[in-house]
Amino acid sequence: SDANPATVSANFYVNHNRPEAMLTVKIEIYDLGGNKVWSSESTGRADMYTSTPVSWNLTNSAGQKVTRGIYLYRTTVTSGGDASTLTRRIAVAPV
């Protein structure tokens, strides 16, 4: 929630309905202007109903700390040609 902004890092746990499947989890961070700030993609076997966490250290793709504010993060889970996407807000206040 916006009440507790991320200060050092943010961990994204992606819920899904495919236990034991091979999943590709992609996290993309956008600023409110729609510019992609950072992204990560990992593939692995699902553990029950939650993916391995993807950690963002509040830097952009060039390794610079992002500015304080509200960002959008989009998670995409792909398994066997099926993809599901979810977009949410995250507040960050890098220290």
MDAnalysis code that builds the backbone (N, CA, C; Angstrom):
import MDAnalysis as mda
import numpy as np

u = mda.Universe.empty(285, n_residues=95, atom_resindex=np.repeat(np.arange(95), 3), trajectory=True)
u.add_TopologyAttr("name", ["N", "CA", "C"] * 95)
u.add_TopologyAttr("resid", np.arange(1, 96))
u.add_TopologyAttr("resname", ["SER", "ASP", "ALA", "ASN", "PRO", "ALA", "THR", "VAL", "SER", "ALA", "ASN", "PHE", "TYR", "VAL", "ASN", "HIS", "ASN", "ARG", "PRO", "GLU", "ALA", "MET", "LEU", "THR", "VAL", "LYS", "ILE", "GLU", "ILE", "TYR", "ASP", "LEU", "GLY", "GLY", "ASN", "LYS", "VAL", "TRP", "SER", "SER", "GLU", "SER", "THR", "GLY", "ARG", "ALA", "ASP", "MET", "TYR", "THR", "SER", "THR", "PRO", "VAL", "SER", "TRP", "ASN", "LEU", "THR", "ASN", "SER", "ALA", "GLY", "GLN", "LYS", "VAL", "THR", "ARG", "GLY", "ILE", "TYR", "LEU", "TYR", "ARG", "THR", "THR", "VAL", "THR", "SER", "GLY", "GLY", "ASP", "ALA", "SER", "THR", "LEU", "THR", "ARG", "ARG", "ILE", "ALA", "VAL", "ALA", "PRO", "VAL"])
u.atoms.positions = np.array([
    [0.835, -1.197, 0.000],
    [0.000, 0.000, 0.000],
    [0.866, 1.241, 0.000],
    [0.252, 2.373, -0.303],
    [0.998, 3.620, -0.345],
    [1.407, 4.093, 1.052],
    [0.828, 3.492, 2.102],
    [1.093, 3.955, 3.460],
    [2.533, 3.674, 3.883],
    [3.096, 2.584, 3.401],
    [4.457, 2.217, 3.772],
    [5.320, 2.121, 2.521],
    [5.911, 3.230, 2.115],
    [6.706, 3.179, 0.883],
    [7.943, 2.305, 1.051],
    [8.360, 1.694, -0.034],
    [9.592, 0.913, -0.038],
    [10.766, 1.869, 0.069],
    [11.721, 1.543, 0.944],
    [12.858, 2.438, 1.149],
    [14.173, 1.848, 0.663],
    [14.304, 0.517, 0.693],
    [15.559, -0.121, 0.296],
    [15.343, -1.061, -0.879],
    [14.314, -1.881, -0.767],
    [14.001, -2.797, -1.866],
    [12.544, -3.189, -1.770],
    [12.052, -3.801, -2.836],
    [10.683, -4.301, -2.866],
    [10.734, -5.731, -3.372],
    [10.045, -6.615, -2.669],
    [9.968, -8.011, -3.096],
    [8.583, -8.289, -3.646],
    [8.545, -8.849, -4.843],
    [7.274, -9.159, -5.489],
    [7.059, -10.666, -5.461],
    [5.994, -11.084, -4.795],
    [5.596, -12.484, -4.803],
    [4.369, -12.585, -5.697],
    [4.426, -13.423, -6.682],
    [3.344, -13.500, -7.651],
    [2.514, -14.748, -7.366],
    [1.240, -14.548, -7.082],
    [0.341, -15.674, -6.860],
    [-0.163, -16.189, -8.202],
    [-0.373, -17.484, -8.271],
    [-0.824, -18.095, -9.516],
    [-1.587, -19.361, -9.174],
    [-2.131, -20.000, -10.177],
    [-2.928, -21.206, -9.929],
    [-2.331, -22.421, -10.627],
    [-1.004, -22.449, -10.740],
    [-0.365, -23.556, -11.444],
    [0.749, -24.165, -10.591],
    [0.393, -24.877, -9.514],
    [1.447, -25.496, -8.701],
    [2.260, -26.483, -9.518],
    [3.540, -26.507, -9.275],
    [4.469, -27.450, -9.913],
    [4.701, -27.182, -11.395],
    [4.151, -26.111, -11.930],
    [4.376, -25.817, -13.349],
    [5.679, -25.041, -13.509],
    [6.211, -25.062, -14.726],
    [7.336, -24.181, -15.043],
    [6.753, -22.824, -15.400],
    [7.174, -21.805, -14.689],
    [6.619, -20.470, -14.889],
    [7.710, -19.490, -15.272],
    [7.349, -18.541, -16.128],
    [8.195, -17.381, -16.364],
    [7.496, -16.195, -15.715],
    [8.192, -15.542, -14.803],
    [7.644, -14.396, -14.090],
    [8.418, -13.158, -14.526],
    [7.673, -12.183, -15.038],
    [8.293, -10.941, -15.494],
    [7.723, -9.797, -14.663],
    [8.600, -8.967, -14.132],
    [8.198, -7.775, -13.381],
    [8.699, -6.568, -14.155],
    [7.809, -5.624, -14.420],
    [8.206, -4.385, -15.093],
    [7.745, -3.222, -14.234],
    [8.642, -2.265, -14.015],
    [8.340, -1.068, -13.232],
    [8.247, 0.110, -14.198],
    [7.175, 0.881, -14.070],
    [6.969, 2.066, -14.915],
    [6.770, 3.282, -14.032],
    [7.221, 4.441, -14.514],
    [6.837, 5.668, -13.826],
    [5.434, 6.054, -14.300],
    [4.875, 7.084, -13.671],
    [3.496, 7.434, -14.002],
    [3.365, 8.032, -15.396],
    [4.484, 8.365, -16.016],
    [4.463, 8.836, -17.401],
    [4.463, 7.691, -18.395],
    [4.515, 6.459, -17.879],
    [4.485, 5.298, -18.761],
    [5.843, 4.837, -19.241],
    [6.921, 5.436, -18.715],
    [8.267, 5.025, -19.121],
    [8.719, 3.825, -18.297],
    [9.260, 2.817, -18.974],
    [9.750, 1.644, -18.246],
    [11.026, 2.024, -17.506],
    [11.051, 1.753, -16.215],
    [12.179, 2.102, -15.363],
    [13.113, 0.910, -15.175],
    [12.514, -0.270, -15.010],
    [13.294, -1.459, -14.672],
    [12.468, -2.686, -15.005],
    [13.129, -3.788, -15.309],
    [12.386, -5.031, -15.495],
    [13.264, -6.215, -15.139],
    [12.618, -7.300, -14.812],
    [13.316, -8.531, -14.470],
    [12.465, -9.697, -14.932],
    [13.129, -10.764, -15.346],
    [12.395, -11.947, -15.774],
    [13.115, -13.165, -15.252],
    [12.364, -14.105, -14.701],
    [12.981, -15.341, -14.240],
    [12.066, -16.504, -14.570],
    [12.675, -17.649, -14.813],
    [11.918, -18.849, -15.112],
    [12.312, -19.917, -14.109],
    [11.322, -20.597, -13.575],
    [11.608, -21.664, -12.624],
    [10.358, -22.448, -12.314],
    [10.538, -23.522, -11.571],
    [9.395, -24.351, -11.203],
    [8.641, -23.674, -10.076],
    [7.339, -23.636, -10.198],
    [6.513, -22.986, -9.190],
    [6.540, -23.785, -7.896],
    [6.533, -23.088, -6.784],
    [6.439, -23.713, -5.478],
    [5.032, -23.448, -4.950],
    [4.193, -24.469, -4.969],
    [2.803, -24.307, -4.577],
    [2.151, -23.181, -5.393],
    [1.669, -22.142, -4.718],
    [0.894, -21.136, -5.451],
    [1.559, -19.768, -5.459],
    [2.826, -19.704, -5.095],
    [3.526, -18.427, -5.086],
    [4.854, -18.600, -5.805],
    [5.191, -17.653, -6.655],
    [6.462, -17.738, -7.360],
    [7.601, -17.385, -6.412],
    [8.815, -17.692, -6.834],
    [9.996, -17.200, -6.165],
    [9.932, -15.671, -6.160],
    [10.287, -15.017, -5.058],
    [10.185, -13.557, -5.071],
    [11.172, -12.920, -6.045],
    [10.726, -11.839, -6.666],
    [11.602, -11.023, -7.503],
    [11.872, -9.760, -6.714],
    [13.149, -9.435, -6.525],
    [13.511, -8.291, -5.699],
    [13.961, -7.126, -6.575],
    [13.460, -5.943, -6.272],
    [13.857, -4.706, -6.963],
    [14.536, -3.809, -5.936],
    [15.752, -3.359, -6.236],
    [16.491, -2.542, -5.277],
    [16.292, -1.041, -5.489],
    [15.175, -0.689, -6.118],
    [14.769, 0.711, -6.307],
    [15.731, 1.500, -7.176],
    [16.397, 0.805, -8.086],
    [17.226, 1.499, -9.064],
    [16.605, 1.303, -10.442],
    [17.015, 2.176, -11.372],
    [16.552, 2.008, -12.746],
    [17.489, 1.052, -13.480],
    [17.237, 0.861, -14.762],
    [18.029, -0.095, -15.536],
    [19.498, 0.293, -15.616],
    [19.805, 1.578, -15.392],
    [21.191, 2.045, -15.434],
    [21.855, 1.959, -14.062],
    [21.116, 1.461, -13.051],
    [21.702, 1.304, -11.731],
    [21.611, 2.531, -10.841],
    [20.884, 3.558, -11.273],
    [20.731, 4.771, -10.458],
    [19.474, 4.669, -9.615],
    [19.518, 5.188, -8.376],
    [18.330, 5.190, -7.521],
    [17.214, 5.969, -8.203],
    [16.007, 5.430, -8.143],
    [14.869, 6.153, -8.694],
    [14.460, 7.247, -7.704],
    [13.675, 8.186, -8.180],
    [13.229, 9.258, -7.304],
    [12.012, 8.810, -6.515],
    [11.805, 9.479, -5.395],
    [10.658, 9.183, -4.543],
    [9.365, 9.393, -5.322],
    [8.389, 8.539, -5.098],
    [7.105, 8.739, -5.764],
    [6.333, 7.453, -5.934],
    [5.311, 7.521, -6.734],
    [4.451, 6.381, -7.030],
    [4.864, 5.800, -8.378],
    [5.001, 4.496, -8.410],
    [5.335, 3.791, -9.643],
    [4.276, 2.720, -9.875],
    [4.238, 2.233, -11.092],
    [3.360, 1.121, -11.427],
    [4.232, -0.099, -11.647],
    [3.795, -1.226, -11.128],
    [4.500, -2.450, -11.480],
    [3.539, -3.420, -12.140],
    [4.036, -4.040, -13.188],
    [3.236, -4.994, -13.952],
    [3.897, -6.357, -13.815],
    [3.120, -7.329, -13.380],
    [3.617, -8.699, -13.310],
    [2.952, -9.505, -14.421],
    [3.760, -10.282, -15.111],
    [3.245, -11.168, -16.140],
    [3.745, -12.574, -15.833],
    [2.814, -13.501, -15.698],
    [3.159, -14.895, -15.450],
    [2.789, -15.686, -16.693],
    [3.772, -16.401, -17.227],
    [3.554, -17.185, -18.436],
    [3.845, -18.649, -18.142],
    [2.954, -19.504, -18.568],
    [3.142, -20.938, -18.389],
    [2.478, -21.656, -19.552],
    [3.256, -22.363, -20.334],
    [2.714, -23.150, -21.431],
    [1.866, -22.352, -22.397],
    [2.275, -21.122, -22.702],
    [1.536, -20.309, -23.658],
    [0.427, -19.482, -23.035],
    [0.082, -19.766, -21.780],
    [-0.916, -18.972, -21.062],
    [-0.209, -17.827, -20.356],
    [-0.712, -16.615, -20.494],
    [-0.108, -15.477, -19.796],
    [-1.182, -14.726, -19.038],
    [-0.855, -14.288, -17.833],
    [-1.765, -13.429, -17.083],
    [-0.976, -12.238, -16.562],
    [-1.605, -11.082, -16.621],
    [-0.932, -9.832, -16.285],
    [-1.725, -9.099, -15.216],
    [-1.007, -8.457, -14.305],
    [-1.616, -7.673, -13.237],
    [-0.789, -6.412, -13.063],
    [-1.445, -5.274, -12.959],
    [-0.733, -4.015, -12.741],
    [-1.200, -3.397, -11.430],
    [-0.239, -2.966, -10.609],
    [-0.548, -2.345, -9.328],
    [0.371, -1.165, -9.104],
    [0.037, -0.391, -8.058],
    [0.862, 0.764, -7.708],
    [1.811, 0.404, -6.571],
    [2.962, 1.064, -6.559],
    [3.886, 0.927, -5.443],
    [4.474, 2.299, -5.143],
    [4.543, 2.617, -3.859],
    [5.148, 3.880, -3.434],
    [6.590, 3.597, -3.046],
    [7.517, 4.417, -3.514],
    [8.911, 4.247, -3.134],
    [9.462, 5.549, -2.587],
    [10.345, 5.407, -1.617],
    [11.035, 6.542, -1.011],
    [12.465, 6.101, -0.730],
    [13.292, 6.047, -1.764],
    [14.647, 5.523, -1.591],
    [15.422, 6.309, -0.541],
    [16.210, 5.592, 0.257],
    [17.037, 6.244, 1.282],
    [18.461, 6.358, 0.789],
])
